[in-house]
Amino acid sequence: MAYDAKQIAKAAGGLTLAGAPEGFDALVMGDIARARGGLTAFVARDTARANAFADALKFFAPEIEVVVFPSWDCLPYDRVGPRAWLGQAGDPGHLRAGPAAAGA
């Protein structure tokens, strides 16, 4: 399968990468993130998949900052949301304040 990350990066609006094999998705996403710049997001089916993707992306694109948000149950009657972990160790709160506040 051949792809041109620079050509893909020229596309206007959001991009969706779907159906790529595990591992290859991190390679392609790293290439596109480099070519396109800006914020890139990956939504995983579970914590194990999120961690595997983060490890693969760190391997293929070590210069890209990877932040893994903790998962939480999103059922309609869930009583514990993201506020339970905000401000605790591992909280990626520096992203809420923007790059300038994070010292970037």
C-alpha angles and dihedrals in degrees: 000000000000126000136170110222093191092054091047090049090059091063113111121239129006125341128215121207108195136160096021114142116258109272093020089067090062092050093050094042091051091051093048093045090052093048096042103035123200129076121340125186133197120194113203130199092232144353094269092054092046091053093046091051092047091051092049093047091050088053096048097035110021092168092063115090111236120202119183115200116209114253123241135184113266100194115141092251097041110137099192117066133163092296089077091070102030110118094015128112109292093028108143088211093140086077093060091060094049131242096294093057091046091059095253 
